[in-house]
Amino acid sequence: MWWHVGYDSKSGGVRTISGRTNSTGHFEIATPASMKRQGATEHFNLVWAFAPGRQFVSDHAFHGLVDEPTAKGLVLRLPDAGDMAYRVVDSVGRPVEGAVVEPWYVRAPQQVFDAPPAELRALAGGKTDATGRVRLPSLPRKGLQSVQVTAKGFGIQTQRLDLPEALVDPNTITLRKTGSVIGRITVPDPRLMRGVRLF
């Protein structure tokens, strides 16, 4: 289980804390001491849950805050594994083997779209076989807006699944052609030219 508690001001990324359920399914994730009490809209406040053989889900942490007078307790119901599957191909329709497909944006409570925590994305994702096919049983069939695909020769691509062109063949993900940028670094001291990192 993971709880989005806001932004990390240093890295610019999302601050996430995690926890696990006990044998009865109960859990407790402690509020960080550094987290100031603010309104629910000031933080992501989404708790995400994942278990093998189930679809992952999310809900607002606000419902489970022990010091919130209106909280009724957070209950997360994980549906059975689904039948989500895709075929990843290149721009001419050839299967792409070894592509890693992960959920990127999914519909969260209140009809907003959010990205699951990185660890959850890795657990819920999968890798294509020689025919370009990948099964993703942990992904919800409804509400999946986009996936991230990482493949040799194609880099990292985010693919929207809810656009008209994607709905023509909703079970196929077509990777875009990739290019490259070439250039040269110049500095007064030639010894400093090797090993310069580019971003």
C-alpha positions in Angstrom: 0.0 0.0 0.0 1.2 3.5 -0.8 0.0 6.9 0.3 0.7 10.0 -1.7 1.2 12.8 0.8 2.4 15.7 -1.4 5.3 17.0 -3.3 9.0 16.7 -2.4 10.3 20.2 -2.6 13.8 19.1 -3.2 13.3 16.6 -6.0 10.0 18.0 -7.4 8.5 14.5 -7.3 5.7 13.0 -5.3 6.3 12.1 -1.6 5.0 8.6 -0.9 5.0 6.5 2.2 4.1 2.8 2.2 2.7 0.1 4.5 1.3 -3.5 4.5 -1.9 -5.1 5.7 -1.9 -7.7 8.5 -3.5 -11.1 8.4 -7.0 -9.6 8.8 -6.5 -7.0 6.0 -6.2 -4.1 8.5 -3.5 -1.5 8.0 -2.2 1.7 9.5 0.1 4.2 7.7 1.4 6.8 10.1 1.1 10.5 9.0 4.6 11.9 8.6 5.7 14.3 11.4 6.7 16.8 8.8 3.3 16.8 7.1 1.4 19.9 8.2 -2.3 19.5 8.7 -4.0 21.1 5.7 -7.2 20.6 3.8 -7.6 17.4 1.8 -7.1 19.4 -1.5 -3.6 20.5 -0.4 -2.1 17.0 -0.8 -2.7 14.1 -3.2 -4.1 12.2 -0.3 -4.6 9.0 -2.3 -4.0 5.6 -0.9 -3.2 2.9 -3.4 -3.4 -0.8 -2.8 -2.0 -3.8 -4.8 -2.1 -7.6 -4.3 -1.1 -10.3 -6.7 -4.1 -11.8 -8.5 -6.1 -8.7 -8.0 -6.7 -5.3 -9.7 -5.1 -2.4 -7.9 -7.4 0.4 -6.5 -7.1 3.8 -4.9 -9.2 6.0 -2.6 -8.9 9.2 -0.6 -6.9 8.9 2.7 -9.3 11.5 4.1 -11.8 8.8 4.7 -9.4 7.0 7.1 -7.7 9.8 9.0 -8.1 8.9 12.7 -8.3 12.5 13.8 -10.9 13.6 11.2 -14.3 13.7 12.9 -16.2 12.7 9.7 -14.0 9.8 8.8 -15.7 6.4 8.6 -12.6 4.3 8.0 -11.0 3.6 4.7 -12.2 0.3 3.0 -10.4 -0.7 -0.2 -12.0 -3.5 -2.2 -9.7 -5.2 -4.7 -11.5 -6.8 -7.6 -10.4 -10.1 -9.1 -7.7 -10.0 -11.7 -8.9 -8.8 -15.1 -8.2 -9.8 -18.7 -6.3 -6.7 -19.9 -3.8 -7.6 -22.6 -2.1 -5.6 -25.4 0.1 -6.2 -28.4 3.0 -3.8 -28.8 4.1 -3.1 -32.4 6.3 -0.7 -34.3 5.1 1.8 -36.9 4.9 -0.8 -39.6 3.1 -3.4 -37.5 6.0 -5.7 -36.4 5.8 -7.0 -32.9 8.2 -5.5 -30.3 9.6 -8.1 -28.0 10.8 -7.2 -24.5 8.9 -4.0 -24.2 7.9 -3.1 -20.6 4.4 -1.8 -20.3 3.2 0.0 -17.1 0.1 1.9 -16.2 0.7 5.6 -16.3 -2.5 7.5 -15.6 -5.7 5.9 -14.3 -8.9 7.3 -13.1 -8.8 7.9 -9.3 -11.8 8.8 -7.0 -13.8 11.9 -8.0 -13.1 11.2 -11.7 -9.6 12.7 -11.6 -6.6 11.0 -13.3 -3.4 10.3 -11.4 -0.3 8.3 -11.8 0.2 5.3 -9.4 3.4 5.2 -7.3 6.5 4.0 -9.2 6.7 0.7 -7.2 3.1 -0.1 -7.9 3.5 0.6 -11.7 6.4 -1.8 -11.8 4.4 -4.5 -10.0 1.3 -4.1 -12.2 3.3 -3.8 -15.4 4.5 -6.6 -17.7 6.9 -7.4 -20.5 6.0 -8.4 -24.1 6.8 -11.8 -25.5 8.1 -12.7 -29.0 4.8 -11.9 -30.5 4.6 -8.5 -28.8 1.9 -9.5 -26.4 1.7 -8.6 -22.7 -0.9 -9.5 -20.1 -1.7 -6.9 -17.4 -4.3 -8.6 -15.1 -3.8 -6.0 -12.3 -4.9 -3.1 -14.5 -8.5 -1.9 -14.4 -10.3 -2.2 -17.8 -12.2 1.0 -17.1 -10.4 4.3 -16.3 -7.0 3.4 -17.8 -6.0 6.6 -19.6 -2.4 5.9 -20.6 0.5 3.5 -20.3 4.2 4.0 -20.4 6.2 1.7 -22.7 10.0 1.2 -22.4 11.6 -0.7 -25.3 15.0 -1.0 -26.8 15.3 1.2 -29.8 12.2 3.1 -28.9 13.2 4.7 -25.6 10.4 5.6 -23.1 7.0 6.5 -24.7 3.7 7.4 -23.1 0.7 6.2 -25.0 -2.8 7.6 -24.6 -5.4 4.9 -24.8 -8.5 7.1 -24.8 -7.9 9.0 -28.0 -9.9 8.3 -31.2 -6.9 6.9 -33.1 -6.2 4.5 -30.2 -9.8 3.3 -30.1 -9.6 2.0 -33.6 -7.6 -1.0 -32.4 -7.8 -0.7 -28.6 -5.7 -3.8 -27.9 -2.7 -2.6 -29.9 -0.1 -0.1 -28.8 1.9 1.3 -31.8 5.3 2.8 -30.8 6.4 5.9 -32.6 9.6 6.1 -34.6 12.5 7.6 -32.6 15.2 10.0 -33.7 18.4 11.2 -32.2 20.2 14.4 -31.5 23.8 14.7 -32.4 26.2 17.4 -31.6 29.5 18.4 -30.1 30.6 20.0 -26.8 33.3 22.6 -26.9 35.3 23.8 -23.9 38.6 25.7 -23.5 40.3 22.7 -22.0 39.9 19.6 -24.4 40.5 17.3 -21.5 37.1 18.2 -20.1 35.1 17.3 -23.2 35.0 13.5 -22.5 32.2 12.2 -20.2 30.0 15.3 -20.2 26.5 14.3 -19.2 23.6 15.5 -21.3 20.0 15.7 -20.2 
